[in-house]
């Protein structure tokens, strides 16, 4: 397929030079641009997918137009490169025709890539709203993804793609990895920081009505003084773990196993006799009992 496309692009360039290429039956988006972004008469080159689109017909959306349902971002620099098989940018929602969105689409072999497609009809869903993976109604720039296998209390949710923290909503960071059928990992936005108590879940239960999850955890290894709501983990106390929020409520993954959370001694809540509250990463508030 690559070889025939390259040959066709060369034919287009040759036809332009000779003035004899007939574009009457050429499909918009059906030709690759020749080197230098050259297309036949009545066509223009979309530089993101390197395809020629007929002038005056369906056009490639501007960033503002593509992001209109949920943006636009103040700035959205395109990726330095796309993965093989990708034809558009899911973060900026650029590279598609107007009326389409850049979304994950799979083939019969189970391979997924970011491609342009027409959104299904229905009410569009926002970040962290419950969704159906077989009928993805998430807004452009979001995708319906399953929670990690070691989590419970959450079903599929809409998650926003990102490359930088500024791509995410307020108090959220571009810090979660989502694996696509074991093929590639993409970044999505974390749930926002929320004031909650990761040790005593019943105190100020801010997570009881949170779309992001029903359990309070320390925000992240990089921001261990903040907290957030997330899907409840299932790994038991003392068991081996790898992800920070994979443990049951009241525990965090530290040192490769689920350890009980505690307030550091200056805060007044100590660990059981014989154990010490050791700071979780660089936290001044929270630690784990060791």
MIGU-749011 format. One record per residue (C-alpha): residue number from 1; residue in three letters; x, z, y. Coordinates in nm, 4 decimals. Each point is the difference from the previous one (the first is absolute). Last residue first. Example, Ala and Ser with C-alpha at 12.3 -4.5 7.8 and 13.67 -1.06 7.14 Angstrom:
residues 2
    nr   rest         px         pz         py
     2    ser     1.3670     0.7140    -0.1060
     1    ala    -0.1370     0.0660    -0.3440
***
This chain:
residues 290
    nr   rest         px         pz         py
   290    unk     0.6671     5.8382     0.0865
   289    unk    -0.3219     0.0108     0.2029
   288    unk    -0.0318    -0.3079     0.2184
   287    unk     0.0330    -0.0184     0.3781
   286    unk    -0.2080    -0.0523     0.3087
   285    unk     0.0269     0.0820     0.3655
   284    unk     0.3477    -0.0835     0.1381
   283    unk     0.0228    -0.3047    -0.2231
   282    unk     0.3337    -0.1754    -0.0528
   281    unk    -0.0531    -0.0931    -0.3673
   280    unk    -0.2535     0.2495    -0.1296
   279    unk     0.1511     0.3331     0.1048
   278    unk     0.0576     0.2425    -0.2890
   277    unk    -0.2537     0.2814    -0.0445
   276    unk     0.1680     0.2373    -0.2437
   275    unk    -0.1118     0.1114    -0.3467
   274    unk     0.0417     0.3283    -0.1851
   273    unk    -0.3336     0.1439     0.1050
   272    unk    -0.2485    -0.2728     0.0848
   271    unk     0.0658    -0.1952     0.3231
   270    unk    -0.0374     0.1341     0.3526
   269    unk    -0.2572    -0.0641     0.2723
   268    unk     0.1062     0.1456     0.3382
   267    unk     0.0926    -0.2968     0.2121
   266    unk     0.3625     0.1127     0.0346
   265    unk     0.0282    -0.0101    -0.3780
   264    unk    -0.0720    -0.3789    -0.0251
   263    unk    -0.3530    -0.0788    -0.0995
   262    unk    -0.0302    -0.0928    -0.3649
   261    unk    -0.0663    -0.3000    -0.2211
   260    unk     0.0238     0.0319    -0.3766
   259    unk     0.2401    -0.2427    -0.1660
   258    unk    -0.0715    -0.3253    -0.1842
   257    unk     0.3260    -0.1388    -0.1377
   256    unk     0.2749    -0.2433     0.1023
   255    unk     0.1732     0.2292     0.2497
   254    unk    -0.3186     0.0253     0.2023
   253    unk    -0.3391    -0.1521    -0.0812
   252    unk    -0.2575     0.2064     0.1853
   251    unk    -0.2488     0.2605    -0.1169
   250    unk    -0.3153     0.1560     0.1456
   249    unk    -0.2269    -0.2734    -0.1348
   248    unk     0.1309    -0.1690    -0.3144
   247    unk     0.3211    -0.2010     0.0185
   246    unk     0.0377    -0.3740     0.0757
   245    unk     0.0230     0.0510     0.3749
   244    unk     0.3790    -0.0146     0.0359
   243    unk     0.0553    -0.2673    -0.2651
   242    unk     0.2526     0.0422    -0.2845
   241    unk    -0.1350     0.2673    -0.2311
   240    unk     0.1037     0.2102    -0.3010
   239    unk    -0.2313     0.2907    -0.0822
   238    unk     0.0421     0.3508     0.1420
   237    unk    -0.3583     0.0219     0.1275
   236    unk    -0.2159    -0.2839    -0.1315
   235    unk     0.0009    -0.3672     0.0978
   234    unk    -0.3507    -0.1131     0.1011
   233    unk     0.0296    -0.0728     0.3716
   232    unk    -0.2952     0.0264     0.2358
   231    unk    -0.0537    -0.3006     0.2261
   230    unk     0.1391     0.0626     0.3471
   229    unk    -0.0647     0.2025     0.3136
   228    unk     0.2966     0.0574     0.2303
   227    unk     0.2403     0.2673     0.1191
   226    unk     0.2843     0.0258     0.2487
   225    unk     0.3117     0.2187    -0.0220
   224    unk     0.1484    -0.2126    -0.2803
   223    unk     0.0350    -0.3159     0.2115
   222    unk     0.2744    -0.2020    -0.1739
   221    unk    -0.0878     0.1241    -0.3487
   220    unk    -0.3627    -0.0740     0.0752
   219    unk    -0.3290     0.1418     0.1257
   218    unk    -0.0131     0.3311    -0.1894
   217    unk    -0.3189    -0.0168    -0.2051
   216    unk    -0.3693     0.0783     0.0454
   215    unk    -0.2392    -0.1295    -0.2672
   214    unk    -0.3282    -0.1917     0.0356
   213    unk     0.1313    -0.3473     0.0694
   212    unk     0.0313    -0.2740     0.2663
   211    unk    -0.3740    -0.0089     0.0695
   210    unk     0.0143     0.3592     0.1235
   209    unk    -0.3124     0.2163    -0.0397
   208    unk     0.1492     0.2949    -0.1894
   207    unk     0.3443    -0.0676     0.1454
   206    unk    -0.0341     0.2146     0.3117
   205    unk    -0.0690     0.3062    -0.2137
   204    unk     0.1005     0.2605     0.2627
   203    unk     0.1213     0.2452    -0.2691
   202    unk    -0.1376    -0.0980    -0.3427
   201    unk     0.3116    -0.1984    -0.0953
   200    unk     0.2225     0.3058     0.0313
   199    unk     0.3518    -0.1397    -0.0402
   198    unk    -0.0368    -0.3491     0.1516
   197    unk    -0.1900     0.1346     0.3042
   196    unk    -0.1405    -0.2720     0.2260
   195    unk     0.0784    -0.1599     0.3367
   194    unk    -0.0119    -0.3743    -0.0671
   193    unk     0.2730    -0.2671     0.0136
   192    unk    -0.1449    -0.3447    -0.0664
   191    unk    -0.0207    -0.1546    -0.3494
   190    unk     0.3080    -0.2103    -0.0678
   189    unk     0.0159    -0.3672     0.0945
   188    unk     0.0880    -0.2636    -0.2585
   187    unk     0.3295    -0.1560    -0.1067
   186    unk     0.0168    -0.2628    -0.2731
   185    unk     0.1691     0.0131    -0.3374
   184    unk     0.0415    -0.3033    -0.2218
   183    unk    -0.0799    -0.1155    -0.3522
   182    unk    -0.1235     0.3064    -0.1925
   181    unk    -0.3605    -0.1087     0.0512
   180    unk     0.0358     0.0545     0.3744
   179    unk     0.1748     0.3284     0.0699
   178    unk    -0.0973     0.1925     0.3108
   177    unk     0.2673     0.1814     0.1995
   176    unk    -0.0939     0.2571     0.2600
   175    unk     0.1918     0.0650     0.3228
   174    unk    -0.1332    -0.1937     0.2952
   173    unk    -0.1079     0.3128     0.1835
   172    unk    -0.3318     0.1420     0.1177
   171    unk    -0.0576     0.2278     0.2984
   170    unk    -0.1830    -0.2818     0.1864
   169    unk    -0.0756    -0.3064    -0.2140
   168    unk     0.2803    -0.2076    -0.1568
   167    unk     0.1916    -0.3083     0.1164
   166    unk     0.1986     0.2214     0.2375
   165    unk     0.1609     0.1684    -0.3039
   164    unk     0.1606    -0.3284    -0.1055
   163    unk    -0.0506    -0.2531    -0.2810
   162    unk    -0.3686     0.0570    -0.0670
   161    unk    -0.2951    -0.0808    -0.2239
   160    unk    -0.3114     0.2112     0.0480
   159    unk    -0.1742     0.1636    -0.2952
   158    unk    -0.3677    -0.0278    -0.0951
   157    unk    -0.0747     0.2440    -0.2811
   156    unk    -0.0470    -0.0099    -0.3776
   155    unk    -0.1103     0.3352    -0.1434
   154    unk     0.1117     0.3438     0.1047
   153    unk    -0.0292     0.3472    -0.1551
   152    unk     0.2886    -0.0641    -0.2362
   151    unk     0.3629    -0.0990     0.0335
   150    unk     0.2747    -0.0637    -0.2573
   149    unk    -0.1025    -0.3672    -0.0340
   148    unk     0.0637    -0.0618     0.3712
   147    unk    -0.3167    -0.0940     0.1940
   146    unk    -0.1564    -0.3449    -0.0593
   145    unk     0.0225    -0.2541     0.2804
   144    unk    -0.2566    -0.1885     0.2082
   143    unk     0.2025    -0.1850     0.2625
   142    unk     0.0318     0.0264     0.3764
   141    unk     0.1314    -0.2485     0.2572
   140    unk    -0.3376    -0.1717     0.0226
   139    unk    -0.2725     0.2612    -0.0507
   138    unk    -0.0683     0.1273    -0.3520
   137    unk    -0.2860    -0.1706    -0.1842
   136    unk     0.1960    -0.0536    -0.3227
   135    unk    -0.2534    -0.0852    -0.2700
   134    unk     0.1654     0.0706    -0.3380
   133    unk     0.2125     0.2799     0.1473
   132    unk    -0.3144     0.1712     0.1305
   131    unk     0.0464     0.2195     0.3060
   130    unk    -0.0024     0.3596     0.1229
   129    unk     0.0998     0.0266     0.3681
   128    unk     0.3648     0.0872     0.0527
   127    unk     0.0426    -0.2411     0.2971
   126    unk    -0.3140    -0.1909     0.0951
   125    unk    -0.2539    -0.1986    -0.2028
   124    unk    -0.1605    -0.3314     0.0943
   123    unk    -0.3741    -0.0282    -0.0563
   122    unk    -0.0749    -0.2926    -0.2278
   121    unk     0.1016    -0.3586    -0.0649
   120    unk     0.3270    -0.0598    -0.1776
   119    unk     0.2998    -0.0905     0.2155
   118    unk     0.1130    -0.3646    -0.0253
   117    unk     0.3500    -0.0252    -0.1385
   116    unk     0.3582    -0.0416     0.1134
   115    unk     0.2695     0.1160    -0.2387
   114    unk     0.2098     0.3074    -0.0606
   113    unk     0.1150    -0.0154    -0.3614
   112    unk    -0.1085     0.1384    -0.3345
   111    unk     0.0961    -0.1139    -0.3495
   110    unk    -0.2507     0.0874    -0.2733
   109    unk     0.0447    -0.3207    -0.1990
   108    unk    -0.3424    -0.1246     0.1079
   107    unk     0.1039     0.0204     0.3648
   106    unk    -0.0223     0.2897     0.2402
   105    unk    -0.0841     0.0250     0.3695
   104    unk     0.1200     0.2720     0.2349
   103    unk    -0.1316    -0.0689     0.3489
   102    unk     0.0715    -0.1896     0.3205
   101    unk    -0.3383    -0.0557     0.1599
   100    unk    -0.2034    -0.3121     0.0713
    99    unk    -0.2427    -0.0873     0.2800
    98    unk     0.2779    -0.1466     0.2094
    97    unk     0.2550    -0.1698    -0.2218
    96    unk     0.2749     0.2151    -0.1434
    95    unk     0.3635     0.0591     0.0979
    94    unk    -0.0483     0.3321     0.1742
    93    unk    -0.1662     0.3228    -0.1079
    92    unk     0.2808     0.1948     0.1720
    91    unk     0.0354     0.2333    -0.2988
    90    unk    -0.1237    -0.2383    -0.2721
    89    unk     0.2424    -0.2819     0.0943
    88    unk    -0.0854    -0.3380    -0.1531
    87    unk     0.1014    -0.2453    -0.2747
    86    unk     0.1532     0.2320    -0.2588
    85    unk     0.1269    -0.1696    -0.3177
    84    unk     0.3550     0.1275     0.0272
    83    unk    -0.0011     0.3126     0.2184
    82    unk    -0.0091    -0.0632     0.3742
    81    unk     0.2959     0.0174     0.2349
    80    unk     0.0997     0.1552     0.3310
    79    unk    -0.3535     0.1290     0.0235
    78    unk    -0.1945    -0.0874     0.3146
    77    unk     0.0291     0.2238     0.3061
    76    unk    -0.3285     0.1736     0.0765
    75    unk    -0.0269     0.1321     0.3498
    74    unk    -0.2841     0.1903     0.1660
    73    unk    -0.1888    -0.0379    -0.3269
    72    unk    -0.3319    -0.1754     0.0403
    71    unk    -0.1887     0.1665    -0.1393
    70    unk    -0.2713     0.0664    -0.2594
    69    unk    -0.2411    -0.2935    -0.0196
    68    unk     0.1995    -0.1985     0.2582
    67    unk     0.3182    -0.0095    -0.2056
    66    unk    -0.0192    -0.3694    -0.0826
    65    unk    -0.0988    -0.0958     0.3536
    64    unk     0.2719     0.2119     0.1631
    63    unk     0.2656    -0.1324    -0.2404
    62    unk    -0.0991    -0.3587     0.0766
    61    unk    -0.1977    -0.1645    -0.2726
    60    unk     0.1183    -0.3213    -0.1643
    59    unk    -0.2429    -0.2764     0.0869
    58    unk    -0.2956    -0.1606    -0.1705
    57    unk    -0.0287    -0.3534     0.1396
    56    unk     0.1104    -0.1270     0.3408
    55    unk     0.3532    -0.0630    -0.1182
    54    unk     0.0208    -0.0257    -0.3789
    53    unk     0.2160     0.2681    -0.1563
    52    unk     0.3504    -0.0593    -0.1392
    51    unk     0.1521     0.2727    -0.2168
    50    unk     0.3121     0.2121     0.0539
    49    unk    -0.1831     0.3218    -0.0999
    48    unk     0.1173     0.1958     0.3045
    47    unk     0.0968    -0.3032     0.2132
    46    unk    -0.3486    -0.1527     0.0157
    45    unk     0.0883    -0.3636     0.0715
    44    unk    -0.2326    -0.2277     0.1930
    43    unk    -0.1983    -0.3054    -0.1156
    42    unk    -0.1614    -0.2946     0.1819
    41    unk     0.3203    -0.2052    -0.0403
    40    unk     0.2022     0.1051    -0.3025
    39    unk     0.1829     0.3342    -0.0059
    38    unk     0.3469     0.1115     0.1153
    37    unk     0.0904     0.3688    -0.0146
    36    unk     0.3763    -0.0639     0.0280
    35    unk     0.0267    -0.1186    -0.3586
    34    unk    -0.3296    -0.1591    -0.1167
    33    unk    -0.3063     0.2179    -0.0116
    32    unk    -0.1620     0.0365    -0.3396
    31    unk    -0.3226    -0.1856    -0.0549
    30    unk    -0.3412     0.1160    -0.1227
    29    unk    -0.0812     0.2345     0.2878
    28    unk    -0.2597    -0.2430     0.1334
    27    unk    -0.0635    -0.2523    -0.2785
    26    unk     0.1482    -0.3470     0.0398
    25    unk    -0.2580    -0.2756    -0.0505
    24    unk     0.0345    -0.1710     0.3387
    23    unk     0.3678     0.0869     0.0463
    22    unk     0.1417    -0.3483    -0.0691
    21    unk     0.3787    -0.0076     0.0432
    20    unk     0.1235    -0.3288     0.1505
    19    unk     0.1805     0.0907     0.3221
    18    unk     0.3398    -0.0496    -0.1632
    17    unk     0.1399     0.3271     0.1290
    16    unk    -0.3203     0.1854    -0.0689
    15    unk    -0.0184    -0.1431    -0.3491
    14    unk     0.3495     0.1189    -0.0767
    13    unk    -0.0855     0.3538     0.1123
    12    unk    -0.3182    -0.0037    -0.2057
    11    unk     0.1860    -0.1341    -0.3021
    10    unk     0.2540     0.2794     0.0331
     9    unk    -0.2815     0.2559     0.0011
     8    unk    -0.1449    -0.1683    -0.3077
     7    unk     0.3321     0.0162    -0.1812
     6    unk     0.0287     0.3691     0.0795
     5    unk    -0.3536     0.0604    -0.1280
     4    unk     0.0750    -0.1964    -0.3219
     3    unk     0.3115     0.2088    -0.0653
     2    unk    -0.1685     0.3305     0.0682
     1    unk    -0.2852    -0.0785    -0.2396
***
